[in-house]
Amino acid sequence: MDQCVNVERELEKVLQNFSSYGQHCDKVLQELVDYTSGLKDEIVQAVLQANKRHGAETGRAP
């Protein structure tokens, strides 16, 4: 009976570790999504600014 209790206790530890790891992965993935979204926004703004400058240099609207 003690062995069953010990196995159950160890199983709870393992399940808790997997749960914690899953939460950590979710957090890190969300941070990556947010970071890449920010990069996308920066690229879009840079392209828009470059198009405006190019239009001003050539005398044409973008």
PDB file of N, H, CA, C and O in Angstrom:
ATOM      1  N   MET A   1       0.813  -1.193   0.000  1.00  0.00           N
ATOM      2  CA  MET A   1       0.000   0.000   0.000  1.00  0.00           C
ATOM      3  C   MET A   1       0.858   1.259   0.000  1.00  0.00           C
ATOM      4  O   MET A   1       0.547   2.239  -0.678  1.00  0.00           O
ATOM      5  N   ASP A   2       1.942   1.218   0.770  1.00  0.00           N
ATOM      6  H   ASP A   2       2.195   0.422   1.321  1.00  0.00           H
ATOM      7  CA  ASP A   2       2.840   2.369   0.820  1.00  0.00           C
ATOM      8  C   ASP A   2       3.444   2.661  -0.550  1.00  0.00           C
ATOM      9  O   ASP A   2       3.639   3.818  -0.923  1.00  0.00           O
ATOM     10  N   GLN A   3       3.733   1.608  -1.282  1.00  0.00           N
ATOM     11  H   GLN A   3       3.574   0.668  -0.979  1.00  0.00           H
ATOM     12  CA  GLN A   3       4.300   1.801  -2.617  1.00  0.00           C
ATOM     13  C   GLN A   3       3.318   2.522  -3.530  1.00  0.00           C
ATOM     14  O   GLN A   3       3.716   3.371  -4.328  1.00  0.00           O
ATOM     15  N   CYS A   4       2.056   2.192  -3.416  1.00  0.00           N
ATOM     16  H   CYS A   4       1.732   1.503  -2.768  1.00  0.00           H
ATOM     17  CA  CYS A   4       1.028   2.860  -4.231  1.00  0.00           C
ATOM     18  C   CYS A   4       0.958   4.341  -3.885  1.00  0.00           C
ATOM     19  O   CYS A   4       0.842   5.191  -4.767  1.00  0.00           O
ATOM     20  N   VAL A   5       1.028   4.637  -2.602  1.00  0.00           N
ATOM     21  H   VAL A   5       1.122   3.946  -1.885  1.00  0.00           H
ATOM     22  CA  VAL A   5       0.987   6.034  -2.152  1.00  0.00           C
ATOM     23  C   VAL A   5       2.216   6.777  -2.667  1.00  0.00           C
ATOM     24  O   VAL A   5       2.111   7.919  -3.112  1.00  0.00           O
ATOM     25  N   ASN A   6       3.377   6.133  -2.608  1.00  0.00           N
ATOM     26  H   ASN A   6       3.462   5.205  -2.246  1.00  0.00           H
ATOM     27  CA  ASN A   6       4.605   6.762  -3.101  1.00  0.00           C
ATOM     28  C   ASN A   6       4.539   7.012  -4.605  1.00  0.00           C
ATOM     29  O   ASN A   6       4.948   8.069  -5.087  1.00  0.00           O
ATOM     30  N   VAL A   7       4.026   6.042  -5.332  1.00  0.00           N
ATOM     31  H   VAL A   7       3.693   5.184  -4.941  1.00  0.00           H
ATOM     32  CA  VAL A   7       3.895   6.201  -6.784  1.00  0.00           C
ATOM     33  C   VAL A   7       2.926   7.334  -7.094  1.00  0.00           C
ATOM     34  O   VAL A   7       3.169   8.146  -7.987  1.00  0.00           O
ATOM     35  N   GLU A   8       1.838   7.379  -6.357  1.00  0.00           N
ATOM     36  H   GLU A   8       1.641   6.720  -5.632  1.00  0.00           H
ATOM     37  CA  GLU A   8       0.850   8.446  -6.569  1.00  0.00           C
ATOM     38  C   GLU A   8       1.467   9.815  -6.283  1.00  0.00           C
ATOM     39  O   GLU A   8       1.226  10.773  -7.018  1.00  0.00           O
ATOM     40  N   ARG A   9       2.246   9.906  -5.238  1.00  0.00           N
ATOM     41  H   ARG A   9       2.442   9.128  -4.641  1.00  0.00           H
ATOM     42  CA  ARG A   9       2.917  11.156  -4.880  1.00  0.00           C
ATOM     43  C   ARG A   9       3.895  11.573  -5.982  1.00  0.00           C
ATOM     44  O   ARG A   9       3.932  12.738  -6.378  1.00  0.00           O
ATOM     45  N   GLU A  10       4.676  10.627  -6.465  1.00  0.00           N
ATOM     46  H   GLU A  10       4.646   9.681  -6.143  1.00  0.00           H
ATOM     47  CA  GLU A  10       5.625  10.924  -7.541  1.00  0.00           C
ATOM     48  C   GLU A  10       4.897  11.328  -8.822  1.00  0.00           C
ATOM     49  O   GLU A  10       5.336  12.226  -9.540  1.00  0.00           O
ATOM     50  N   LEU A  11       3.794  10.663  -9.096  1.00  0.00           N
ATOM     51  H   LEU A  11       3.436   9.934  -8.513  1.00  0.00           H
ATOM     52  CA  LEU A  11       3.000  10.998 -10.275  1.00  0.00           C
ATOM     53  C   LEU A  11       2.488  12.432 -10.185  1.00  0.00           C
ATOM     54  O   LEU A  11       2.499  13.159 -11.178  1.00  0.00           O
ATOM     55  N   GLU A  12       2.043  12.837  -9.006  1.00  0.00           N
ATOM     56  H   GLU A  12       2.034  12.246  -8.200  1.00  0.00           H
ATOM     57  CA  GLU A  12       1.577  14.215  -8.808  1.00  0.00           C
ATOM     58  C   GLU A  12       2.705  15.208  -9.072  1.00  0.00           C
ATOM     59  O   GLU A  12       2.482  16.258  -9.674  1.00  0.00           O
ATOM     60  N   LYS A  13       3.917  14.879  -8.622  1.00  0.00           N
ATOM     61  H   LYS A  13       4.098  14.026  -8.133  1.00  0.00           H
ATOM     62  CA  LYS A  13       5.075  15.750  -8.871  1.00  0.00           C
ATOM     63  C   LYS A  13       5.341  15.878 -10.367  1.00  0.00           C
ATOM     64  O   LYS A  13       5.563  16.977 -10.876  1.00  0.00           O
ATOM     65  N   VAL A  14       5.316  14.755 -11.059  1.00  0.00           N
ATOM     66  H   VAL A  14       5.135  13.862 -10.646  1.00  0.00           H
ATOM     67  CA  VAL A  14       5.570  14.759 -12.502  1.00  0.00           C
ATOM     68  C   VAL A  14       4.501  15.564 -13.231  1.00  0.00           C
ATOM     69  O   VAL A  14       4.816  16.372 -14.105  1.00  0.00           O
ATOM     70  N   LEU A  15       3.244  15.345 -12.876  1.00  0.00           N
ATOM     71  H   LEU A  15       2.987  14.689 -12.166  1.00  0.00           H
ATOM     72  CA  LEU A  15       2.155  16.085 -13.517  1.00  0.00           C
ATOM     73  C   LEU A  15       2.268  17.580 -13.250  1.00  0.00           C
ATOM     74  O   LEU A  15       1.994  18.392 -14.134  1.00  0.00           O
ATOM     75  N   GLN A  16       2.671  17.948 -12.032  1.00  0.00           N
ATOM     76  H   GLN A  16       2.893  17.289 -11.314  1.00  0.00           H
ATOM     77  CA  GLN A  16       2.859  19.362 -11.701  1.00  0.00           C
ATOM     78  C   GLN A  16       3.997  19.954 -12.528  1.00  0.00           C
ATOM     79  O   GLN A  16       3.903  21.087 -12.999  1.00  0.00           O
ATOM     80  N   ASN A  17       5.070  19.187 -12.704  1.00  0.00           N
ATOM     81  H   ASN A  17       5.147  18.266 -12.321  1.00  0.00           H
ATOM     82  CA  ASN A  17       6.189  19.667 -13.518  1.00  0.00           C
ATOM     83  C   ASN A  17       5.764  19.886 -14.966  1.00  0.00           C
ATOM     84  O   ASN A  17       6.122  20.895 -15.573  1.00  0.00           O
ATOM     85  N   PHE A  18       5.007  18.953 -15.517  1.00  0.00           N
ATOM     86  H   PHE A  18       4.715  18.133 -15.023  1.00  0.00           H
ATOM     87  CA  PHE A  18       4.525  19.117 -16.887  1.00  0.00           C
ATOM     88  C   PHE A  18       3.597  20.321 -17.001  1.00  0.00           C
ATOM     89  O   PHE A  18       3.653  21.066 -17.979  1.00  0.00           O
ATOM     90  N   SER A  19       2.754  20.503 -16.008  1.00  0.00           N
ATOM     91  H   SER A  19       2.708  19.898 -15.214  1.00  0.00           H
ATOM     92  CA  SER A  19       1.839  21.641 -16.015  1.00  0.00           C
ATOM     93  C   SER A  19       2.616  22.957 -15.965  1.00  0.00           C
ATOM     94  O   SER A  19       2.317  23.888 -16.713  1.00  0.00           O
ATOM     95  N   SER A  20       3.603  23.030 -15.091  1.00  0.00           N
ATOM     96  H   SER A  20       3.846  22.273 -14.483  1.00  0.00           H
ATOM     97  CA  SER A  20       4.431  24.235 -14.987  1.00  0.00           C
ATOM     98  C   SER A  20       5.185  24.493 -16.282  1.00  0.00           C
ATOM     99  O   SER A  20       5.279  25.632 -16.738  1.00  0.00           O
ATOM    100  N   TYR A  21       5.715  23.440 -16.865  1.00  0.00           N
ATOM    101  H   TYR A  21       5.638  22.514 -16.495  1.00  0.00           H
ATOM    102  CA  TYR A  21       6.444  23.581 -18.124  1.00  0.00           C
ATOM    103  C   TYR A  21       5.507  24.062 -19.230  1.00  0.00           C
ATOM    104  O   TYR A  21       5.890  24.906 -20.041  1.00  0.00           O
ATOM    105  N   GLY A  22       4.295  23.537 -19.268  1.00  0.00           N
ATOM    106  H   GLY A  22       3.984  22.852 -18.609  1.00  0.00           H
ATOM    107  CA  GLY A  22       3.316  23.972 -20.265  1.00  0.00           C
ATOM    108  C   GLY A  22       2.980  25.444 -20.104  1.00  0.00           C
ATOM    109  O   GLY A  22       2.872  26.169 -21.093  1.00  0.00           O
ATOM    110  N   GLN A  23       2.815  25.891 -18.865  1.00  0.00           N
ATOM    111  H   GLN A  23       2.903  25.302 -18.062  1.00  0.00           H
ATOM    112  CA  GLN A  23       2.532  27.303 -18.615  1.00  0.00           C
ATOM    113  C   GLN A  23       3.706  28.172 -19.042  1.00  0.00           C
ATOM    114  O   GLN A  23       3.517  29.240 -19.624  1.00  0.00           O
ATOM    115  N   HIS A  24       4.912  27.712 -18.752  1.00  0.00           N
ATOM    116  H   HIS A  24       5.065  26.844 -18.279  1.00  0.00           H
ATOM    117  CA  HIS A  24       6.112  28.447 -19.159  1.00  0.00           C
ATOM    118  C   HIS A  24       6.187  28.549 -20.681  1.00  0.00           C
ATOM    119  O   HIS A  24       6.480  29.616 -21.221  1.00  0.00           O
ATOM    120  N   CYS A  25       5.923  27.448 -21.364  1.00  0.00           N
ATOM    121  H   CYS A  25       5.685  26.581 -20.924  1.00  0.00           H
ATOM    122  CA  CYS A  25       5.947  27.451 -22.834  1.00  0.00           C
ATOM    123  C   CYS A  25       4.900  28.408 -23.392  1.00  0.00           C
ATOM    124  O   CYS A  25       5.176  29.146 -24.337  1.00  0.00           O
ATOM    125  N   ASP A  26       3.710  28.399 -22.818  1.00  0.00           N
ATOM    126  H   ASP A  26       3.486  27.799 -22.050  1.00  0.00           H
ATOM    127  CA  ASP A  26       2.659  29.318 -23.260  1.00  0.00           C
ATOM    128  C   ASP A  26       3.108  30.769 -23.108  1.00  0.00           C
ATOM    129  O   ASP A  26       2.898  31.588 -24.003  1.00  0.00           O
ATOM    130  N   LYS A  27       3.729  31.081 -21.969  1.00  0.00           N
ATOM    131  H   LYS A  27       3.900  30.416 -21.242  1.00  0.00           H
ATOM    132  CA  LYS A  27       4.190  32.449 -21.716  1.00  0.00           C
ATOM    133  C   LYS A  27       5.266  32.853 -22.723  1.00  0.00           C
ATOM    134  O   LYS A  27       5.206  33.941 -23.296  1.00  0.00           O
ATOM    135  N   VAL A  28       6.238  31.985 -22.935  1.00  0.00           N
ATOM    136  H   VAL A  28       6.287  31.101 -22.469  1.00  0.00           H
ATOM    137  CA  VAL A  28       7.334  32.293 -23.857  1.00  0.00           C
ATOM    138  C   VAL A  28       6.813  32.439 -25.283  1.00  0.00           C
ATOM    139  O   VAL A  28       7.231  33.345 -26.004  1.00  0.00           O
ATOM    140  N   LEU A  29       5.912  31.563 -25.691  1.00  0.00           N
ATOM    141  H   LEU A  29       5.573  30.827 -25.106  1.00  0.00           H
ATOM    142  CA  LEU A  29       5.349  31.662 -27.039  1.00  0.00           C
ATOM    143  C   LEU A  29       4.562  32.954 -27.213  1.00  0.00           C
ATOM    144  O   LEU A  29       4.630  33.577 -28.273  1.00  0.00           O
ATOM    145  N   GLN A  30       3.818  33.366 -26.190  1.00  0.00           N
ATOM    146  H   GLN A  30       3.763  32.860 -25.330  1.00  0.00           H
ATOM    147  CA  GLN A  30       3.075  34.623 -26.280  1.00  0.00           C
ATOM    148  C   GLN A  30       4.031  35.804 -26.380  1.00  0.00           C
ATOM    149  O   GLN A  30       3.771  36.752 -27.121  1.00  0.00           O
ATOM    150  N   GLU A  31       5.140  35.752 -25.637  1.00  0.00           N
ATOM    151  H   GLU A  31       5.351  34.982 -25.035  1.00  0.00           H
ATOM    152  CA  GLU A  31       6.145  36.808 -25.730  1.00  0.00           C
ATOM    153  C   GLU A  31       6.727  36.871 -27.138  1.00  0.00           C
ATOM    154  O   GLU A  31       6.947  37.961 -27.667  1.00  0.00           O
ATOM    155  N   LEU A  32       6.979  35.721 -27.747  1.00  0.00           N
ATOM    156  H   LEU A  32       6.800  34.835 -27.318  1.00  0.00           H
ATOM    157  CA  LEU A  32       7.492  35.690 -29.118  1.00  0.00           C
ATOM    158  C   LEU A  32       6.479  36.251 -30.106  1.00  0.00           C
ATOM    159  O   LEU A  32       6.848  36.990 -31.019  1.00  0.00           O
ATOM    160  N   VAL A  33       5.214  35.910 -29.933  1.00  0.00           N
ATOM    161  H   VAL A  33       4.915  35.310 -29.191  1.00  0.00           H
ATOM    162  CA  VAL A  33       4.161  36.440 -30.805  1.00  0.00           C
ATOM    163  C   VAL A  33       4.103  37.959 -30.675  1.00  0.00           C
ATOM    164  O   VAL A  33       4.025  38.669 -31.677  1.00  0.00           O
ATOM    165  N   ASP A  34       4.141  38.453 -29.444  1.00  0.00           N
ATOM    166  H   ASP A  34       4.204  37.876 -28.630  1.00  0.00           H
ATOM    167  CA  ASP A  34       4.102  39.898 -29.221  1.00  0.00           C
ATOM    168  C   ASP A  34       5.320  40.581 -29.842  1.00  0.00           C
ATOM    169  O   ASP A  34       5.195  41.638 -30.461  1.00  0.00           O
ATOM    170  N   TYR A  35       6.489  39.978 -29.676  1.00  0.00           N
ATOM    171  H   TYR A  35       6.590  39.119 -29.174  1.00  0.00           H
ATOM    172  CA  TYR A  35       7.720  40.551 -30.224  1.00  0.00           C
ATOM    173  C   TYR A  35       7.675  40.597 -31.747  1.00  0.00           C
ATOM    174  O   TYR A  35       8.005  41.620 -32.346  1.00  0.00           O
ATOM    175  N   THR A  36       7.270  39.502 -32.373  1.00  0.00           N
ATOM    176  H   THR A  36       7.001  38.671 -31.886  1.00  0.00           H
ATOM    177  CA  THR A  36       7.219  39.485 -33.836  1.00  0.00           C
ATOM    178  C   THR A  36       6.139  40.422 -34.361  1.00  0.00           C
ATOM    179  O   THR A  36       6.290  40.998 -35.438  1.00  0.00           O
ATOM    180  N   SER A  37       5.070  40.576 -33.623  1.00  0.00           N
ATOM    181  H   SER A  37       4.947  40.108 -32.748  1.00  0.00           H
ATOM    182  CA  SER A  37       4.032  41.532 -34.013  1.00  0.00           C
ATOM    183  C   SER A  37       4.595  42.947 -33.969  1.00  0.00           C
ATOM    184  O   SER A  37       4.317  43.759 -34.853  1.00  0.00           O
ATOM    185  N   GLY A  38       5.378  43.239 -32.951  1.00  0.00           N
ATOM    186  H   GLY A  38       5.603  42.580 -32.234  1.00  0.00           H
ATOM    187  CA  GLY A  38       6.032  44.548 -32.855  1.00  0.00           C
ATOM    188  C   GLY A  38       7.002  44.772 -34.003  1.00  0.00           C
ATOM    189  O   GLY A  38       7.064  45.867 -34.561  1.00  0.00           O
ATOM    190  N   LEU A  39       7.758  43.743 -34.359  1.00  0.00           N
ATOM    191  H   LEU A  39       7.707  42.853 -33.906  1.00  0.00           H
ATOM    192  CA  LEU A  39       8.673  43.857 -35.498  1.00  0.00           C
ATOM    193  C   LEU A  39       7.913  44.122 -36.787  1.00  0.00           C
ATOM    194  O   LEU A  39       8.333  44.939 -37.606  1.00  0.00           O
ATOM    195  N   LYS A  40       6.799  43.432 -36.964  1.00  0.00           N
ATOM    196  H   LYS A  40       6.459  42.768 -36.298  1.00  0.00           H
ATOM    197  CA  LYS A  40       5.973  43.634 -38.156  1.00  0.00           C
ATOM    198  C   LYS A  40       5.508  45.083 -38.228  1.00  0.00           C
ATOM    199  O   LYS A  40       5.571  45.710 -39.285  1.00  0.00           O
ATOM    200  N   ASP A  41       5.040  45.610 -37.101  1.00  0.00           N
ATOM    201  H   ASP A  41       4.989  45.100 -36.242  1.00  0.00           H
ATOM    202  CA  ASP A  41       4.587  46.999 -37.068  1.00  0.00           C
ATOM    203  C   ASP A  41       5.722  47.957 -37.425  1.00  0.00           C
ATOM    204  O   ASP A  41       5.512  48.918 -38.165  1.00  0.00           O
ATOM    205  N   GLU A  42       6.920  47.701 -36.904  1.00  0.00           N
ATOM    206  H   GLU A  42       7.090  46.921 -36.303  1.00  0.00           H
ATOM    207  CA  GLU A  42       8.071  48.548 -37.220  1.00  0.00           C
ATOM    208  C   GLU A  42       8.408  48.491 -38.707  1.00  0.00           C
ATOM    209  O   GLU A  42       8.717  49.517 -39.312  1.00  0.00           O
ATOM    210  N   ILE A  43       8.350  47.311 -39.292  1.00  0.00           N
ATOM    211  H   ILE A  43       8.099  46.477 -38.800  1.00  0.00           H
ATOM    212  CA  ILE A  43       8.647  47.157 -40.720  1.00  0.00           C
ATOM    213  C   ILE A  43       7.620  47.896 -41.555  1.00  0.00           C
ATOM    214  O   ILE A  43       7.975  48.579 -42.516  1.00  0.00           O
ATOM    215  N   VAL A  44       6.352  47.766 -41.199  1.00  0.00           N
ATOM    216  H   VAL A  44       6.063  47.211 -40.419  1.00  0.00           H
ATOM    217  CA  VAL A  44       5.293  48.463 -41.940  1.00  0.00           C
ATOM    218  C   VAL A  44       5.518  49.968 -41.866  1.00  0.00           C
ATOM    219  O   VAL A  44       5.404  50.659 -42.879  1.00  0.00           O
ATOM    220  N   GLN A  45       5.835  50.482 -40.688  1.00  0.00           N
ATOM    221  H   GLN A  45       5.927  49.920 -39.865  1.00  0.00           H
ATOM    222  CA  GLN A  45       6.073  51.917 -40.540  1.00  0.00           C
ATOM    223  C   GLN A  45       7.287  52.357 -41.352  1.00  0.00           C
ATOM    224  O   GLN A  45       7.262  53.420 -41.973  1.00  0.00           O
ATOM    225  N   ALA A  46       8.340  51.559 -41.354  1.00  0.00           N
ATOM    226  H   ALA A  46       8.361  50.695 -40.850  1.00  0.00           H
ATOM    227  CA  ALA A  46       9.536  51.901 -42.127  1.00  0.00           C
ATOM    228  C   ALA A  46       9.224  51.933 -43.617  1.00  0.00           C
ATOM    229  O   ALA A  46       9.703  52.816 -44.328  1.00  0.00           O
ATOM    230  N   VAL A  47       8.434  50.988 -44.096  1.00  0.00           N
ATOM    231  H   VAL A  47       8.045  50.270 -43.518  1.00  0.00           H
ATOM    232  CA  VAL A  47       8.064  50.955 -45.515  1.00  0.00           C
ATOM    233  C   VAL A  47       7.214  52.169 -45.862  1.00  0.00           C
ATOM    234  O   VAL A  47       7.418  52.796 -46.901  1.00  0.00           O
ATOM    235  N   LEU A  48       6.265  52.500 -44.999  1.00  0.00           N
ATOM    236  H   LEU A  48       6.100  51.991 -44.155  1.00  0.00           H
ATOM    237  CA  LEU A  48       5.423  53.670 -45.255  1.00  0.00           C
ATOM    238  C   LEU A  48       6.254  54.946 -45.302  1.00  0.00           C
ATOM    239  O   LEU A  48       6.041  55.793 -46.169  1.00  0.00           O
ATOM    240  N   GLN A  49       7.192  55.086 -44.384  1.00  0.00           N
ATOM    241  H   GLN A  49       7.365  54.398 -43.680  1.00  0.00           H
ATOM    242  CA  GLN A  49       8.056  56.266 -44.379  1.00  0.00           C
ATOM    243  C   GLN A  49       8.939  56.298 -45.618  1.00  0.00           C
ATOM    244  O   GLN A  49       9.145  57.361 -46.203  1.00  0.00           O
ATOM    245  N   ALA A  50       9.459  55.155 -46.018  1.00  0.00           N
ATOM    246  H   ALA A  50       9.291  54.292 -45.542  1.00  0.00           H
ATOM    247  CA  ALA A  50      10.298  55.098 -47.219  1.00  0.00           C
ATOM    248  C   ALA A  50       9.479  55.459 -48.451  1.00  0.00           C
ATOM    249  O   ALA A  50       9.966  56.162 -49.336  1.00  0.00           O
ATOM    250  N   ASN A  51       8.247  54.987 -48.513  1.00  0.00           N
ATOM    251  H   ASN A  51       7.851  54.416 -47.794  1.00  0.00           H
ATOM    252  CA  ASN A  51       7.386  55.326 -49.645  1.00  0.00           C
ATOM    253  C   ASN A  51       7.089  56.815 -49.679  1.00  0.00           C
ATOM    254  O   ASN A  51       7.067  57.413 -50.754  1.00  0.00           O
ATOM    255  N   LYS A  52       6.860  57.424 -48.520  1.00  0.00           N
ATOM    256  H   LYS A  52       6.878  56.938 -47.646  1.00  0.00           H
ATOM    257  CA  LYS A  52       6.609  58.863 -48.465  1.00  0.00           C
ATOM    258  C   LYS A  52       7.834  59.636 -48.939  1.00  0.00           C
ATOM    259  O   LYS A  52       7.712  60.585 -49.712  1.00  0.00           O
ATOM    260  N   ARG A  53       9.017  59.229 -48.473  1.00  0.00           N
ATOM    261  H   ARG A  53       9.116  58.458 -47.845  1.00  0.00           H
ATOM    262  CA  ARG A  53      10.248  59.903 -48.899  1.00  0.00           C
ATOM    263  C   ARG A  53      10.471  59.740 -50.389  1.00  0.00           C
ATOM    264  O   ARG A  53      10.840  60.692 -51.077  1.00  0.00           O
ATOM    265  N   HIS A  54      10.249  58.542 -50.884  1.00  0.00           N
ATOM    266  H   HIS A  54       9.950  57.769 -50.325  1.00  0.00           H
ATOM    267  CA  HIS A  54      10.439  58.281 -52.311  1.00  0.00           C
ATOM    268  C   HIS A  54       9.473  59.130 -53.127  1.00  0.00           C
ATOM    269  O   HIS A  54       9.847  59.666 -54.171  1.00  0.00           O
ATOM    270  N   GLY A  55       8.247  59.256 -52.664  1.00  0.00           N
ATOM    271  H   GLY A  55       7.944  58.821 -51.817  1.00  0.00           H
ATOM    272  CA  GLY A  55       7.261  60.081 -53.359  1.00  0.00           C
ATOM    273  C   GLY A  55       7.658  61.541 -53.337  1.00  0.00           C
ATOM    274  O   GLY A  55       7.465  62.244 -54.328  1.00  0.00           O
ATOM    275  N   ALA A  56       8.213  62.018 -52.223  1.00  0.00           N
ATOM    276  H   ALA A  56       8.370  61.447 -51.417  1.00  0.00           H
ATOM    277  CA  ALA A  56       8.644  63.413 -52.122  1.00  0.00           C
ATOM    278  C   ALA A  56       9.847  63.669 -53.016  1.00  0.00           C
ATOM    279  O   ALA A  56       9.963  64.746 -53.600  1.00  0.00           O
ATOM    280  N   GLU A  57      10.735  62.705 -53.129  1.00  0.00           N
ATOM    281  H   GLU A  57      10.640  61.830 -52.654  1.00  0.00           H
ATOM    282  CA  GLU A  57      11.927  62.870 -53.964  1.00  0.00           C
ATOM    283  C   GLU A  57      11.578  62.880 -55.443  1.00  0.00           C
ATOM    284  O   GLU A  57      12.207  63.598 -56.220  1.00  0.00           O
ATOM    285  N   THR A  58      10.602  62.108 -55.835  1.00  0.00           N
ATOM    286  H   THR A  58      10.091  61.524 -55.203  1.00  0.00           H
ATOM    287  CA  THR A  58      10.256  62.007 -57.254  1.00  0.00           C
ATOM    288  C   THR A  58       9.137  62.953 -57.636  1.00  0.00           C
ATOM    289  O   THR A  58       8.828  63.119 -58.816  1.00  0.00           O
ATOM    290  N   GLY A  59       8.526  63.578 -56.627  1.00  0.00           N
ATOM    291  H   GLY A  59       8.778  63.444 -55.668  1.00  0.00           H
ATOM    292  CA  GLY A  59       7.426  64.478 -56.924  1.00  0.00           C
ATOM    293  C   GLY A  59       6.116  63.766 -57.165  1.00  0.00           C
ATOM    294  O   GLY A  59       5.136  64.383 -57.581  1.00  0.00           O
ATOM    295  N   ARG A  60       6.093  62.484 -56.910  1.00  0.00           N
ATOM    296  H   ARG A  60       6.889  61.983 -56.572  1.00  0.00           H
ATOM    297  CA  ARG A  60       4.866  61.704 -57.078  1.00  0.00           C
ATOM    298  C   ARG A  60       4.353  61.279 -55.719  1.00  0.00           C
ATOM    299  O   ARG A  60       5.121  61.057 -54.783  1.00  0.00           O
ATOM    300  N   ALA A  61       3.069  61.173 -55.635  1.00  0.00           N
ATOM    301  H   ALA A  61       2.445  61.353 -56.395  1.00  0.00           H
ATOM    302  CA  ALA A  61       2.468  60.665 -54.405  1.00  0.00           C
ATOM    303  C   ALA A  61       2.674  59.159 -54.341  1.00  0.00           C
ATOM    304  O   ALA A  61       2.740  58.496 -55.376  1.00  0.00           O
ATOM    305  N   PRO A  62       2.775  58.621 -53.145  1.00  0.00           N
ATOM    306  CA  PRO A  62       2.978  57.169 -53.025  1.00  0.00           C
ATOM    307  C   PRO A  62       1.803  56.369 -53.506  1.00  0.00           C
ATOM    308  O   PRO A  62       1.835  55.139 -53.463  1.00  0.00           O
TER     309      PRO A  62
END
